[in-house]
Amino acid sequence: MRTIPDITDTEQWLMRTTLRERYGREIEMQFADAEIRLAPSDRELTICPTIYWQADDGCHFVIFKTGDSSYRCQFFYQPYKQMGTGVRQYNNLAECAVALLQAQADFVVQQGNA
């Protein structure tokens, strides 16, 4: 089984800074582990360190660390309807976080115009 390195202090700082810039205040993040398939063909799940937070509008955000400098992300309002950025994997956490926040903001605008 592949071992993914834990989320570093630098990655935590980067996320706190990014979220503070987005929301204008401190946002509580939770750190956990999630079991995911790294490739669709994988039979086994890999344990990945995970960053989770929830916005005031009820949106949930998740960033999975899938390797050294490798990240995946998604957001959802209901667990059965998960959305992402359209990019499967990022090699930069800041890019991943900003793209995720932008995708969610675009989704909110799109829903308002529907």
Backbone hydrogen bonds, N-H to C=O, Kabsch-Sander energy under -0.5 kcal/mol:
donor,donor_aa,acceptor,acceptor_aa,energy
4,I,2,R,-0.5
4,I,47,I,-0.5
12,Q,8,T,-2.3
13,W,9,D,-2.6
14,L,10,T,-2.6
15,M,11,E,-2.2
16,R,12,Q,-2.6
17,T,13,W,-2.7
18,T,14,L,-2.5
19,L,15,M,-2.8
20,R,16,R,-2.3
21,E,17,T,-2.2
22,R,18,T,-2.0
23,Y,19,L,-2.9
24,G,20,R,-2.2
30,Q,52,Y,-2.9
32,A,50,T,-2.1
34,A,48,C,-2.4
36,I,34,A,-0.7
36,I,46,T,-2.4
38,L,36,I,-0.6
42,D,39,A,-2.0
46,T,36,I,-3.3
48,C,34,A,-3.2
48,C,46,T,-0.5
50,T,32,A,-3.0
51,I,63,I,-2.7
52,Y,30,Q,-2.7
53,W,61,F,-1.7
55,A,59,C,-2.8
58,G,55,A,-1.8
60,H,76,F,-3.2
61,F,53,W,-2.9
62,V,74,Q,-2.5
63,I,51,I,-2.4
64,F,72,R,-2.8
65,K,49,P,-3.1
66,T,64,F,-0.7
66,T,70,S,-2.2
67,G,70,S,-1.0
70,S,67,G,-1.6
71,Y,90,Y,-2.4
72,R,64,F,-2.2
74,Q,62,V,-2.1
75,F,83,M,-3.0
76,F,60,H,-2.2
77,Y,81,K,-0.6
78,Q,81,K,-0.6
81,K,78,Q,-2.2
83,M,75,F,-3.2
88,R,86,G,-0.5
90,Y,71,Y,-2.8
96,C,92,N,-2.2
97,A,93,L,-2.9
98,V,94,A,-2.6
99,A,95,E,-2.4
100,L,96,C,-2.2
101,L,97,A,-2.5
102,Q,98,V,-2.4
103,A,99,A,-2.5
104,Q,100,L,-2.1
105,A,101,L,-2.1
106,D,102,Q,-2.7
107,F,103,A,-2.0
108,V,104,Q,-2.2
109,V,105,A,-2.0
110,Q,106,D,-2.6
111,Q,107,F,-2.5
112,G,108,V,-1.7
113,N,109,V,-1.3
114,A,110,Q,-0.5
114,A,111,Q,-0.5
